[in-house]
Amino acid sequence: MYESLQMYDYLHMAYSRPAVEVKWDPRGPSQGVTIKREIDGEWYAWRVPYNGAVPQAMAADILGVSLMAVNNWVRSSAIRHIKPKGQPSLIPLSEVKKVRKVLLEYGRLRRQALGE
């Protein structure tokens, strides 16, 4: 019994998502974002400027949704993305900000609200 509980704790820890902090710069046309993530007990920060682009996983962290949700939005052309050859697709921060605004207002992605 004890061993099975230990295994459950191990599996739960192995698949738990790392802690993420998202800090937006003051509002304005040059608003960027800083993402802090705890990895192996240490905090790492990524600064994304207002004209930058983020991978789908980082966009999911910023928006507070699953990676699969962002991937589905990209595949259905609900959100704009950039696809460098041989690299995972990137989402412009301006698009992430638009989607975030829609999610905060409606609780889900609505294409009509994105202006399409």
C-alpha positions in Angstrom: 0.0 0.0 0.0 2.8 2.5 0.9 4.7 1.7 -2.3 1.6 2.4 -4.4 1.1 5.8 -2.7 4.7 6.7 -3.3 4.3 5.8 -6.9 1.2 7.9 -7.2 3.1 10.9 -5.6 6.0 10.3 -8.0 3.7 10.2 -11.1 1.8 13.2 -9.9 5.0 15.2 -9.5 6.4 14.0 -12.8 3.4 15.4 -14.7 2.6 18.5 -12.8 3.0 21.7 -14.6 5.8 24.0 -13.4 4.8 27.2 -11.6 4.5 30.1 -14.0 4.2 33.9 -13.3 3.1 36.3 -16.0 3.8 40.0 -15.5 2.5 42.5 -18.0 4.3 45.8 -18.5 2.3 49.0 -18.0 -0.5 49.4 -20.7 0.4 51.2 -23.9 1.4 50.5 -27.5 4.8 49.1 -26.3 3.4 46.8 -23.7 5.5 43.6 -23.4 5.4 40.7 -21.0 7.8 38.9 -18.6 7.2 35.2 -18.0 8.9 33.6 -15.0 9.0 29.8 -14.6 10.3 27.6 -11.9 12.4 24.7 -13.2 14.2 22.4 -10.8 13.8 24.8 -7.9 15.2 27.8 -9.8 13.3 30.7 -11.4 14.0 31.7 -15.0 12.6 34.8 -16.7 11.9 35.4 -20.4 11.2 39.0 -21.5 9.1 39.3 -24.6 9.1 42.8 -26.2 5.9 44.3 -27.6 6.9 43.4 -31.1 8.1 39.9 -30.3 6.6 36.5 -30.9 6.3 33.5 -28.6 6.1 29.7 -29.1 2.7 28.1 -28.7 3.6 26.7 -25.3 4.5 30.1 -23.9 1.4 31.6 -25.4 -0.6 28.9 -23.6 1.1 29.9 -20.3 0.4 33.6 -20.9 -3.3 33.0 -21.7 -3.8 30.4 -19.0 -5.1 27.8 -21.4 -3.8 24.4 -22.5 -1.2 24.0 -25.2 -3.8 21.9 -27.1 -6.2 24.8 -27.1 -3.6 27.1 -28.7 -2.6 24.4 -31.2 -6.3 24.0 -32.2 -6.7 27.7 -32.6 -3.6 27.9 -34.8 -4.6 24.9 -36.9 -8.1 26.3 -37.5 -6.7 29.7 -38.4 -8.5 31.4 -35.5 -5.3 33.2 -34.5 -2.4 34.5 -36.7 0.9 32.7 -36.4 4.3 32.7 -38.0 5.7 29.4 -39.2 9.5 29.5 -39.7 10.8 26.6 -41.8 11.8 23.6 -39.7 10.7 25.4 -36.4 7.6 25.3 -34.3 5.1 28.1 -35.1 5.3 31.4 -33.3 2.5 33.7 -32.2 3.0 37.4 -32.3 2.5 39.1 -28.9 0.0 41.5 -30.4 -2.2 38.4 -31.3 -1.7 37.0 -27.8 -2.9 40.3 -26.4 -6.0 40.3 -28.6 -6.9 36.8 -27.7 -6.3 37.5 -24.0 -8.7 40.5 -24.2 -11.4 38.2 -25.8 -10.9 35.5 -23.2 -11.2 37.9 -20.3 -14.4 39.4 -21.8 -16.2 36.2 -23.0 -14.4 33.4 -21.2 -13.7 31.6 -24.5 -12.3 32.4 -27.9 -14.9 34.1 -30.2 -13.8 34.7 -33.8 -16.4 37.6 -34.1 -14.7 39.4 -31.2 -11.3 39.1 -32.9 -12.6 41.1 -35.8 -12.6 38.3 -38.4 
